Amino acid sequence: MKKNRGPNRRQFLSAGGSMLAAFSATTPKSGQKPSARKGSRIDCQSHLFAPELLSLMEKRQESPRAYRQGDDLYVVVGDWVRRVLPKHLDVAAKIVDMDLSGIQMTALSINDPGPELFGKEGAAVARIANDFVAEVARQHPSRFFGLMVLPLQDMEAALLELDRCANRLGMKGILLYSNLAGKFPDLPEFRPLFERAEALGLPVLLHPAFPTTYEATKGYNMAAGLGLMFDTTIALNRIILAGILDQYPQLKLVCPHVGGALPYLIGRVDHQTMILKRGADQIKIKKPPSEYLRHIYLDTVSPLAMAVRYGYDFVGPDRLLFASDHPWVNPALIAGNVESLNLTAEAEEKIFSANAKRLFRL
């Protein structure tokens, strides 16, 4: 019997439509009609696992690693175990779901884990991940553009990879994990990343990673529902309070999932920092935290339309981006939430496409 060598890039890039029905965890129900806006929307957050990276992880004994059990593949970070579904690897299935929800283009990035968790292998892991995403975009130039990941445990290697991705691979932004092997990205060692991103005009999308609150949220399997959101909330608040947006005022920062919990808590943060002066010995910002938050882009990934409405009311139509988090979430659900807000045609156009075109210079 031949040994199962795991997935390879060519197989997944050329995956055919015959696989789609079996991989239908997020595919709209039979009979659903394509959106009337077919071909006009831009999805600013969508993911695939890189098959070559999964193969590398299968050879590892320590976290992050992957293993097979029967026909199923599992990714392990720490003691957090997640099953990889076929749709998490299938470019053709993603395009079908895009068409059903009227999505013309998608900002594509890998799923976590990111390069920062691979130690000395980080630079090689980043190249594997970025080459995969760039190749998908190259094969489907009218449907995808890439967001890069960087080996930020080695800033020199990270900046070299950033330049390679931006200048040679044509990638349009940076996926920055909410913690980098346990370190939050506001720390001084990561400032060169923000400096280079501002200089190049590259958007930075702050995306959750294996959460620092995992021990507190692993009970009841709350790590994905709460832990990931807490992680981006903490990371984004630290970026604001650290004065990074004063130091790099032209930085284009995106926080997905309608900003995590921070938009709902920012009034308390304002009061604690501006009125009670807590943290005054560390915080050097020029404005209340809420004023910085209003200038950060949020995306619409929430299954609750009310949350999207609050995000819209908080940042306004010019700073809200349509995104789906596919394949974890059905794009039709998120698009329907935005449509249910009954916004003006001009506001919908900004959220569904115009803001992304401006932000990513499409």
C-alpha positions in Angstrom: 0.0 0.0 0.0 1.3 3.4 -0.9 2.0 5.8 1.9 -0.4 8.8 2.0 1.9 11.7 1.5 -0.7 14.3 2.3 -1.9 17.3 0.2 0.2 19.1 -2.4 -0.3 22.5 -3.8 -1.0 21.5 -7.4 -3.8 19.1 -6.4 -5.6 21.8 -4.4 -5.2 24.6 -6.8 -6.8 22.5 -9.5 -9.5 20.9 -7.4 -12.6 20.3 -9.5 -16.2 21.0 -9.0 -17.0 17.3 -8.4 -15.7 17.6 -4.9 -18.0 20.4 -3.9 -21.1 18.6 -2.7 -19.3 16.6 -0.1 -17.6 19.7 1.4 -20.7 21.7 1.9 -20.5 22.8 5.6 -20.9 26.4 4.6 -22.5 26.1 1.1 -25.9 27.7 0.8 -28.9 25.4 0.7 -30.0 23.8 -2.6 -32.1 26.2 -4.6 -30.5 29.4 -3.3 -30.2 31.9 -6.2 -27.0 33.9 -6.8 -27.1 37.4 -5.4 -28.4 40.2 -7.6 -25.1 41.9 -7.0 -23.1 39.1 -8.4 -19.7 40.1 -9.4 -19.6 43.4 -7.5 -18.5 42.6 -3.9 -15.1 42.4 -2.4 -14.5 40.0 0.5 -11.8 41.4 2.8 -11.2 38.3 4.9 -11.1 34.7 3.6 -8.8 31.8 4.2 -7.3 28.5 3.0 -4.9 26.2 4.5 -1.7 25.9 2.5 -1.3 22.2 1.7 2.5 22.2 1.6 2.5 23.7 5.1 0.1 21.1 6.4 2.4 18.4 5.0 5.3 20.0 6.8 3.3 20.1 10.0 2.5 16.4 9.7 6.2 15.7 10.0 6.6 17.7 13.2 6.4 16.2 16.7 5.9 19.5 18.6 3.3 22.3 18.3 2.3 23.5 15.8 1.8 20.1 14.1 -0.8 18.1 12.2 -1.9 14.5 12.3 -4.3 12.1 10.6 -6.9 10.0 12.1 -8.6 7.9 9.5 -9.5 10.1 6.6 -9.5 13.3 8.8 -6.6 15.7 9.2 -6.2 17.7 12.5 -4.2 20.8 13.3 -2.8 21.1 16.8 -1.5 24.4 18.4 -0.7 23.9 22.1 -3.5 21.6 23.1 -6.1 23.2 20.8 -7.1 20.7 18.2 -9.1 21.6 15.1 -10.2 19.4 12.2 -9.4 20.5 8.7 -12.4 20.1 6.4 -11.9 19.6 2.7 -13.5 23.0 1.9 -10.7 24.6 4.0 -8.3 23.5 1.1 -10.5 23.8 -2.0 -10.0 26.8 -4.3 -12.8 25.8 -6.6 -15.3 25.4 -3.7 -14.4 28.9 -2.5 -15.1 30.4 -6.0 -18.5 28.7 -6.1 -19.4 30.1 -2.7 -18.1 33.5 -3.8 -20.4 33.4 -6.9 -23.4 32.5 -4.8 -22.9 35.5 -2.6 -22.0 38.0 -5.4 -18.3 38.2 -4.5 -16.1 39.3 -7.3 -12.8 39.4 -5.5 -11.5 38.0 -2.2 -8.5 39.0 0.0 -7.0 35.6 0.6 -4.8 34.5 3.5 -3.7 31.3 5.2 -5.4 30.0 8.3 -3.3 30.1 11.5 -0.8 28.9 12.8 1.4 31.6 11.5 5.2 31.6 11.0 6.0 33.1 14.4 5.1 29.7 16.0 7.7 27.8 14.0 10.9 29.2 15.6 13.9 29.0 13.3 11.7 27.5 10.6 9.6 30.7 10.5 11.2 32.3 7.4 10.7 29.1 5.4 7.2 28.7 6.6 6.3 32.3 5.6 7.7 31.6 2.1 5.6 28.5 1.8 2.4 30.2 2.9 3.0 33.3 0.8 4.0 31.5 -2.3 0.8 29.4 -2.0 -1.5 32.4 -1.6 0.3 34.3 -4.4 -0.1 31.3 -6.7 -3.8 31.1 -6.1 -4.0 34.8 -7.0 -1.8 34.4 -10.0 -4.1 31.6 -11.4 -7.2 33.6 -10.6 -6.2 37.2 -11.0 -9.7 38.6 -11.3 -10.9 36.7 -8.2 -8.2 36.8 -5.5 -5.5 39.1 -4.1 -3.1 38.0 -1.4 -2.4 39.0 2.2 1.1 38.0 3.5 2.2 36.5 6.8 5.6 37.3 8.2 8.2 35.5 10.5 8.2 38.3 13.1 10.4 36.4 15.5 13.1 37.5 13.1 12.5 41.1 12.1 15.3 41.2 9.5 13.8 38.1 7.8 10.3 39.5 8.2 11.1 42.8 6.4 12.9 40.9 3.6 9.8 38.7 3.2 7.5 41.8 3.3 9.5 43.4 0.5 9.5 40.2 -1.6 5.7 39.7 -1.2 4.9 43.3 -2.0 7.3 43.9 -4.8 7.7 40.4 -6.5 4.4 38.6 -5.5 2.1 41.6 -5.8 0.5 41.0 -2.4 -1.8 43.8 -1.2 -1.6 43.7 2.6 -0.3 42.1 5.8 -2.0 39.6 8.0 -0.7 40.3 11.5 -1.6 37.8 14.2 -3.1 39.2 17.5 -0.2 37.7 19.4 3.1 36.5 18.1 4.0 33.4 20.0 2.5 35.0 23.1 3.9 38.5 22.5 1.4 41.3 21.6 2.3 43.3 18.5 2.6 46.7 20.3 5.9 45.7 21.8 8.9 47.9 20.6 10.5 45.0 18.8 7.7 44.9 16.2 7.7 48.7 15.4 9.7 48.2 12.2 6.8 46.3 10.8 4.4 49.2 11.2 7.0 51.6 9.9 7.5 49.6 6.7 3.8 49.0 6.2 3.1 52.8 6.5 5.9 53.6 4.1 4.5 51.2 1.5 0.9 52.0 2.1 0.1 48.3 2.9 -3.0 47.7 5.1 -2.4 45.6 8.2 -5.2 43.2 9.1 -5.1 42.2 12.8 -6.2 38.6 12.9 -6.8 36.3 15.9 -4.3 33.6 16.7 -4.1 30.8 19.3 -5.4 33.0 22.1 -3.5 34.1 25.1 -6.7 33.4 27.1 -6.8 29.8 25.9 -6.7 28.3 29.4 -9.5 30.5 30.5 -11.7 29.7 27.4 -11.0 26.1 26.6 -13.8 25.0 28.9 -17.1 24.5 27.0 -15.0 24.9 23.8 -15.1 28.7 24.1 -11.7 29.4 22.6 -13.1 30.2 19.1 -16.2 31.9 20.3 -14.6 34.1 23.0 -10.9 33.5 23.2 -10.1 34.6 19.7 -12.2 37.8 20.1 -10.6 38.6 23.4 -7.2 38.3 21.8 -7.9 40.8 19.0 -9.6 43.1 21.5 -6.5 43.1 23.8 -4.1 43.5 20.9 -6.0 46.3 19.3 -6.4 48.2 22.6 -2.7 47.8 23.3 -1.8 49.1 19.8 -3.9 52.2 20.5 -2.6 52.8 24.0 1.0 52.3 23.0 0.7 55.3 20.7 1.5 53.4 17.5 -1.2 55.3 15.6 0.4 58.6 16.7 3.9 57.3 15.7 2.6 56.1 12.3 -0.4 58.3 11.5 -0.8 57.0 8.0 -0.9 53.4 9.0 -3.9 51.5 7.5 -5.1 49.2 10.3 -8.0 46.7 10.0 -9.6 44.8 12.8 -11.9 42.0 11.8 -15.0 40.6 13.4 -16.4 44.2 13.9 -13.5 45.0 16.2 -13.8 42.1 18.6 -15.2 43.4 21.8 -13.4 46.8 21.8 -16.1 49.0 20.2 -18.5 47.9 23.0 -15.9 48.5 25.8 -14.2 51.6 24.4 -16.2 54.0 26.5 -14.9 52.3 29.6 -11.4 52.5 28.2 -11.8 56.2 27.6 -13.0 56.7 31.2 -10.3 54.6 32.7 -7.5 56.3 30.8 -8.7 59.9 30.3 -10.7 60.5 33.5 -9.2 58.2 36.1 -5.8 58.4 34.5 -5.1 54.7 35.0 -1.9 53.8 33.1 -1.0 57.4 32.7 2.7 56.6 33.4 2.7 54.3 30.3 0.1 55.8 28.0 1.3 58.7 25.8 -1.5 59.1 23.3 -2.7 62.5 22.2 -6.5 61.8 22.0 -9.0 59.6 23.8 -8.7 55.9 22.7 -12.2 56.0 21.0 -11.0 58.6 18.6 -8.2 56.3 17.3 -10.7 53.4 17.1 -13.0 55.4 14.9 -10.2 55.7 12.3 -9.5 52.0 12.2 -11.3 49.8 9.6 -13.6 47.2 10.9 -15.0 44.3 8.9 -18.5 42.8 9.0 -17.8 39.3 10.2 -20.5 38.7 12.8 -23.4 36.3 12.6 -25.5 39.0 14.4 -26.8 41.9 12.3 -27.2 44.0 15.4 -23.4 43.9 15.9 -22.8 44.9 12.3 -25.2 47.8 12.8 -23.2 48.9 15.9 -20.0 48.8 13.9 -21.5 50.8 11.2 -22.8 53.4 13.6 -19.4 53.6 15.3 -17.0 54.0 12.4 -19.4 55.1 9.7 -19.7 53.9 6.1 -16.2 54.8 5.0 -14.5 52.5 7.5 -16.6 49.3 7.3 -15.5 46.5 5.1 -17.5 43.5 3.9 -15.8 40.3 4.8 -17.0 36.7 5.3 -14.3 34.7 7.1 -15.0 31.9 4.6 -14.8 28.9 4.9 -15.6 29.1 8.6 -18.6 31.3 7.9 -21.1 31.3 5.0 -20.6 34.5 3.0 -24.4 34.7 2.4 -25.0 35.0 6.1 -22.8 38.1 6.4 -24.0 39.7 3.2 -27.6 39.2 4.4 -26.8 40.9 7.7 -25.4 43.9 5.8 -28.4 44.0 3.5 -30.8 43.8 6.5 -29.5 47.1 7.8 -31.4 48.9 5.0 -28.6 51.4 4.4 -28.5 53.8 1.5 -27.3 52.5 -1.9 -24.2 54.7 -1.5 -23.4 53.3 2.0 -23.9 49.7 0.8 -21.6 50.3 -2.2 -18.9 51.6 0.1 -19.1 48.6 2.4 -19.4 45.9 -0.2 -16.7 47.2 -2.6 -15.6 50.9 -2.7 -13.8 51.0 0.7 -11.8 47.8 -0.2 -10.9 49.2 -3.6 -9.5 52.3 -2.0 -7.8 50.5 1.0 -6.1 47.8 -1.1 -5.6 50.0 -4.2 -7.4 47.5 -6.4 
